[in-house]
Amino acid sequence: MVRVPLTPEQIRAGQRLGALIRTARAGRSPELVANDAGISPETLRKIEVGRLPSPSFGTVVSLCEALGLPLQDAVDVWRDDDAAQASRRETA
């Protein structure tokens, strides 16, 4: 099976998601967060630096749970929905 290459926008979306995850980790050990999410530290590192721009949905859900990050924030970052993110921050 041939994997279709990601579009430039999908790559940018993955980079935004990686930055969100890195920020949400906020100095916590990558090994601890990866363990809590049930993934390898190498996978977490690849997501954070954008080398894995399209992680599986289950991986994103697990990372959000491990970080206490609302899944909707990850969705909004993926979509580049700045207005939705700002609105939620104001109500929090």
Contacts in CASP RR format, 6 or more apart in sequence:
PFRMAT RR
TARGET T0000
AUTHOR 0000-0000-0000
METHOD contacts of the structure
MODEL  1
MVRVPLTPEQIRAGQRLGALIRTARAGRSPELVANDAGISPETLRKIEVG
RLPSPSFGTVVSLCEALGLPLQDAVDVWRDDDAAQASRRETA
6 53 0 8 1.000
6 54 0 8 1.000
10 53 0 8 1.000
10 54 0 8 1.000
11 50 0 8 1.000
11 53 0 8 1.000
12 80 0 8 1.000
13 53 0 8 1.000
13 77 0 8 1.000
13 78 0 8 1.000
13 79 0 8 1.000
13 80 0 8 1.000
14 47 0 8 1.000
14 50 0 8 1.000
14 53 0 8 1.000
14 54 0 8 1.000
14 78 0 8 1.000
15 50 0 8 1.000
15 53 0 8 1.000
16 77 0 8 1.000
16 78 0 8 1.000
16 80 0 8 1.000
17 47 0 8 1.000
17 53 0 8 1.000
17 55 0 8 1.000
17 60 0 8 1.000
17 74 0 8 1.000
17 77 0 8 1.000
17 78 0 8 1.000
18 47 0 8 1.000
18 48 0 8 1.000
18 49 0 8 1.000
18 50 0 8 1.000
19 48 0 8 1.000
19 77 0 8 1.000
20 69 0 8 1.000
20 73 0 8 1.000
20 74 0 8 1.000
20 77 0 8 1.000
21 44 0 8 1.000
21 47 0 8 1.000
21 48 0 8 1.000
21 63 0 8 1.000
21 67 0 8 1.000
21 69 0 8 1.000
21 74 0 8 1.000
22 48 0 8 1.000
24 67 0 8 1.000
24 68 0 8 1.000
24 69 0 8 1.000
25 33 0 8 1.000
25 48 0 8 1.000
25 67 0 8 1.000
30 41 0 8 1.000
30 44 0 8 1.000
30 45 0 8 1.000
30 48 0 8 1.000
31 41 0 8 1.000
33 44 0 8 1.000
33 63 0 8 1.000
33 66 0 8 1.000
33 67 0 8 1.000
34 40 0 8 1.000
34 41 0 8 1.000
34 43 0 8 1.000
34 44 0 8 1.000
36 65 0 8 1.000
36 66 0 8 1.000
37 44 0 8 1.000
37 59 0 8 1.000
37 62 0 8 1.000
37 63 0 8 1.000
37 65 0 8 1.000
37 66 0 8 1.000
37 67 0 8 1.000
38 62 0 8 1.000
38 66 0 8 1.000
39 59 0 8 1.000
39 62 0 8 1.000
39 63 0 8 1.000
43 52 0 8 1.000
43 55 0 8 1.000
43 59 0 8 1.000
44 63 0 8 1.000
45 51 0 8 1.000
46 52 0 8 1.000
47 55 0 8 1.000
47 59 0 8 1.000
47 63 0 8 1.000
55 63 0 8 1.000
60 71 0 8 1.000
60 74 0 8 1.000
61 71 0 8 1.000
63 69 0 8 1.000
63 74 0 8 1.000
64 70 0 8 1.000
64 71 0 8 1.000
64 73 0 8 1.000
64 74 0 8 1.000
70 88 0 8 1.000
72 84 0 8 1.000
72 88 0 8 1.000
73 85 0 8 1.000
73 88 0 8 1.000
75 81 0 8 1.000
76 82 0 8 1.000
76 84 0 8 1.000
76 85 0 8 1.000
76 88 0 8 1.000
77 85 0 8 1.000
END
